[in-house]
Structures are given as structure tokens and as C-alpha cells.
Amino acid sequence: MLLFLLTCLLACLPLRSPEPACPGEKTAVFVISQLTFSRELEEGVSAGFDLDDAVSAAGGSSGCGLADYTDPDGTPGVDNQFARVLPVLETTEAQALEPLIQAAVDDGSLLITLELGNVDAGITTPDSSDTCVDFALGRATGTPSMGTDGAMEWNQTLARDTLSPRSEAGEVAVVDGHLEASGLAVTLPVTILGHELLVTVLNGSLRFDVQEDGSVVGTLAGGLDQAELLAIAETDNIDPEVTEMVASLLDYNVDLAPNEAGTCQQLSITLQFVAVPVFLHEGA
Amino acid sequence: MLPLLLACVTPDPPREPPPTLEPAGPVLKRLTAAQYGNSLRDLLGDTLVVPDDLEPDAASDGLLVVGGTVNSLSSLGVEQYETAAFDVAAQALGDETLRARLIPCSTEDDACASAVLEALGRRAWRRPLTDAELGRITDVARNASVVLGDWDRGLEYGVASILQSPHFLYRVELGEDDPELPGEHRYTSTDMATRLSYFLWNSTPDDELLAAGEAGELVTDAGIDAQVDRLLADPRARAGVRDFFDQMLMLYELEDLSKDPAVYVHTSSTVGSSAREETLALAEWLAFDEDGDYRDFYTSTTTFIDSKLATIYAVPAPSLAGFAETVLPADGGRRGFLGHVSFLALQAHPTSTSPTRRGQFIREVLFCTSLAAPPADVDTSIPEPSASYPTMRARLQEHMSNPECSGCHMLTDPIGLGFENFDGLGGWRVTENDNPINASGDLDGAPFTNAWGLAGAVHDNPNLGPCLTRTMYQYATGHAVDDRERDLISWHADGFASHDFRIQWLIRDITASSGFRRVGAVE
């Protein structure tokens, strides 16, 4: 706790000033329109984040003894054990998991918003920079309208989901269209197959880059709660053999959030996304 | 405070008397589809489903109402009116609520049928039926009821007779000798009831207006002014103004708007209807809620959009359901009607913009300037986009190098190119084929750098007010104006300008016009 307070104090001290830290008046909102899993690109390489601030090796003391990946940019310590689980899952009834997630995006049941507040001049191009914006993850409701190309229409207006939790990362910077939100601790409910998965986003778990066309491409990482996944796998409409396999997979692959006994309780997962600019309607 | 009070009570400055007019002769006006539907609903009830399988309207001199005076009806069109009349009659007798409204009496006999047909005939034909006319129609109903063995079915035939009659389908306004000005003619008081009603409401007169007409009140200034006040205060006047702008701006064509979905991802089957509603809502708001300056129609940032249009405009939707008022951002580049999808998409091609069409629309529809059609033997195509001609401006400049083309294109293209920041559906863009768009130009000596500035130049153009005056005069009188009316229209236009271009003022002024009240002899 002392270390945490010290870290926070050091991190926040330069930002304190009598004036509002983020004086901009504009907002920029993006909604995730495409969501896919970050897979293993080659042996030991997968895009993602170091969620537990540790570079874990197989059999090591951190990450419950599971080896981390290396990001394609060479950054070690990437926690994304789901990339190892996914190929196995895809040999079972869960093979349509990714299309189902996309279907949930398209039908409006999974509309994750990236909300930037107190923006000075807009976050619309790869050279957009803003030394201080407020960043939050939220949810929207409604059925998104699709263009004639089958993709979610840009600049449409969606209703803010006031019932879902909103996670505020606080003040971050956008540098040349690049944003990294560290310190996020949020649980996003994601409904898939009628079941609610809780994707817990731990510190430093989101980044995106603004593209030439004004969309953003990014990465979102977090931990899937083992108990939640087991509960889903044990429901009546899933083959008991699959349930058993899922339980086994989780036992061998959970790598985050160790309890007092040192047993990890979450499975790291990384999602890659494309998000397009939208507006949020605050009314009912 | 005192100057303000004085300003409020200061009468209008004296106005020159209107120029004398040699009025045009009477013309028969076939009801437009909108007038037909509005009239039937006003006669029989709002829940009536008006048949739409009718011969389509065709504009003449830019207006459907004028087209109704010059376009003949095909034999198929006559049959369609007959079918529609029986359809409507069946609804009127078959629906309990509509039947109760139509039939006030409880006895199913000749007297009741005659009373029903007399009352309906008076409203539908916009004048009392003669005894002979009523007798014939009542006979139709009686004979049909005997043959069919059903009083209601018989009455259906009587109702259908009234509704397929030329006296209903056509406005018959022949006028009369003016007793106060021997040798001259004026519209009769009952003619005036019809003229006022279709001008202000785009529908048939109500009982009060008909009564005023039948009482001879509508050949006096006081009688007309009183009814104009009443009609303008009625919600139906909003429908009248909407219809005028719908016709003038040809917004009805938006119902068939077609864009290439591979080029315009925002297009849909409903975007045309939405665009039409936006523009009509702005016109209604400006005329009635603001009693505002017509020129502001071209510069207002206030508009009324649904979520689809908001998406195209890249602005937050003011409501997630239906239309609502919003104010477009001052830095968004878009304002007024010329920033609406209705204009930008309709005056464009299915796969591209059309600066020529956009410019031509402003010249012809907003400024009433006649442009010659391209000669029949001239190639009107422009170069395809290429490295040499990457933008529409470059392609048109190449086309204008042909002296046969440049004469007219010089009048249209420099204006239309001012809208090149809007694609063929009305979406904003800053580049075309990766080249920056140059939207600068000049409108009759007023330079502009983009569509925002062009809207201001249109607002300030001296042709704008006189053209609206001419078009509204033509809409009100229902005939194509000719040179004999030019001075009178100029006089109205001057009045319009001196009254801050207020649309309601112009409507009132035209109802007082000799061009609206007087008629030439039957030729």
C-alpha cells in the first residue's frame, strides 16, 4: 500500500495545478465496431500488455508460472494466455466465439465506447495531439445503423447506457494520435451466448492509434474471471465434456490476480479493436 | 422604450398604387395529388386512406399546380379517378366513424340520401349544387340502392359520382362581370373561397369559408382579409406553406432519390424522405414560428433532423426518435437549405456531385433566371477523373474550354463548384481523389471561399426576393405568368423587400393582389 501511495504521489504531483488540468471543451467518442482476439502470431509473440508488471517465464515465480508473450514491437511481459486457450476452444462448440462477439457488436448488445472529454480541438487525425484529455470506457445502447457496405455508420448517435458501469481513467495524453490509458481498473460486462462475462481490465490495459480516416485501431486487455467462466461452462446447454475441458484449460492457464495462497484466478485476454467516431445521446 | 413603442405603432410607409393589370383568362386547374388527398380527408375524415394509384402530377413552369392547368388527363387517368372514387366511397360508408360523420340522419330513405349528397356536394364542388345536379346524383343513389338492395351501397354510388366529377377534380373558377368596374371581370365570391383555400391550405374550403363565399363577402377587402387572418392562424396553413416549398424546390422528387450504395454508404431507402422533411420543417418554422426573413432560409443554422441526417451531417442527433430542432455548428461549413441533403443530393448524380445541376438550380429556381438547354448536337459529357483532371473543378474546366458549352456553364458551374465540399449525398469532404477541394468562386460579383460564404451570397443576391415573389404569385394564381403581369409582380416584390422578406406578409399581399382577384374574360 505504501508503495502504491508513493507511486501515485510521484505520478500525480506534476499534474497538480490551480487551473483545471484539462481545459478543453470538446468531446470525442468512439464506439468499438470490430472486436477480435489477439492471437499468437508466431511462437511466443502476441500483441498485448504487461498487465501484472512482471515478465514471467515458464515455471517462474510470477504469472503463476506461465510464460508471457512478447509484443510484436519487442516489448516483453505480454499477458495474453487466452491466445493459448483459444485454438483449443475453437475445436469445440465455442468455435464461433469471435463471430458471436462481432454479432453482439453489430446488434447493439456490446457497444463499448471510448470517451475522451475536455478535448481541445478534436481527435480526428494521426497527428492529433492533446496534452490532457479525460478518458473513460463506457457503454452505449441501441441498434447501431449500418452503412451500405455492411459496416457500422460513422458519426451516428447512440444512447448512453447509464445502467452499465463507466470506468474513468482520468487524465491522459494523446500524442500524434496515440493514446495509452494506464491505471484503468474496470469490469466490463460482456454478454455472449446469453451469459455475462466479466472482463476485468487491469492497469495499463488500453491503447489506440488514430488512423488517417479518423477511426481508431487499438488493443484492450484484461483478465477473465475463472469462476465466471466455469459458471458459464457448467450451464445446461453446454456439453459436459466441454465443461470439463474448459475447467481444465483454466486450471492450467490462469495467470493473473493470485490470491493469498498464490493461486491465480484470472485468465489474461487481449482484444484488438477498431472503433469509429460516434455521438452519445444523454437522454433516455 | 419610447422609440420602440413608436416603431410598433408607426404605420407602413405609403405604397405606390399597384400597376394596372390586364388579367389572364380563367383556366381549369386539376387538383394535384396532394390537394386531392387533403380535400378528401377534409371532406370525409382524417382516417381515410386516400388511394395513390393516380396519374402522377407533372410540373409546368416549375410548379405542379401550373402543370395541373396545362397537362391533359389520359383515359387511364380517368379510370383511376373512377376507381379511387368508389374506393373512397366504400370507406366512407363502410367505416363506422366515417359513416357517422357523413350521414347525420337516422332514416335510410331518399330524403336522407339527398341531404347527405347535397352537403357533401357543396363541400366537394366548393359551391352549392343546382337542383338538377342534386336530382341526378340522388337518382343514381336511389337506382343503385334498388338494384343492389342496399341503401348504403346505393349511397356509395352517389358519393362516388360526386368524387369522380370534374367539378371536384378540377377547380372551376370562371369569374363574373365586375358590377363596380363595367367591362372588367373578377372572381366570384365562391371562386375566391376556393382560391384562398387552395393557396393557403392546399385543400378544399371549410364550411365557414364556403359560407363567406356564398354570402358574397369574398369580393371585398374586409371580407378577404378576415378570412386570410383566420386561414393563416389555422394549422392547415402550415401544410399550405409546406406544399409551396415542396413544389418550388421540387422536393417531392426526393421520394425517388437514388444513389449508388457502393459510392455513398450512408444512403438508404428513407434518406430522401428524411431530407424532404428537414427542408419543409425549416420552411414551416421560418414562416410561422419565426415569421422570419425568407432569405434566412439560406443561412439559418437552425434545422430539423432525424438520426439519419445527423449521421450524414456528422452532428449529434437531437433526438433518437424522429425529427427535432438543432443548431448546426458554426464551424461545420453547412448552413441553410443549400447545406441540406435535399438540395445537395437531389441536384447531383447517382454516383457523383453535379456542380452544373447545383448551379443551374440556384439560377433557375432561386433566381428565376432562364437558361438555355444545351444544343442537341453538343457532347455534354465531361472527362472522367484522371491524373490530369483529378477534381470535378478540373474536369469542368476542361469541358468549358469548348466555347459552345462555356456560355451557359459559366453561369452555373462557378456557383455549383462552391458546394464541392459536399459529396453527391450531402456528406462533408475536404478532398476529392486525394486532392484538396477548392470551393471558392464568385456569385454575380460576390466572392466566396466555400459553401458557407456562398450561402451568404445567395442570401444577399437581389434576385432572391423577386424570384420567390414570382413563384408564389404563380402558385397562388395557378397559371404560368406572362409579361402582362411582370410589373405587378415587381410591385409585390418591392413590397416584400420593404417588409423584411416576411413570408406571411407576402402571402397576405398576394391575396390582396388584383392578379389573384381579377380574371380576364372567358376566351
Interface residues (C-beta under 8 A of the other chain):
Chain A: G142 S145 G147 T148 D149 A151 E153 W154 N155 Q156 T157 A159 P277 F279 L280 H281 G283
Chain B: P261 A262 Y264 V265 H266 T267 S268 S307 K308 A310 T311 I312 Y313 A314 V315 P316 A317 S319 L320
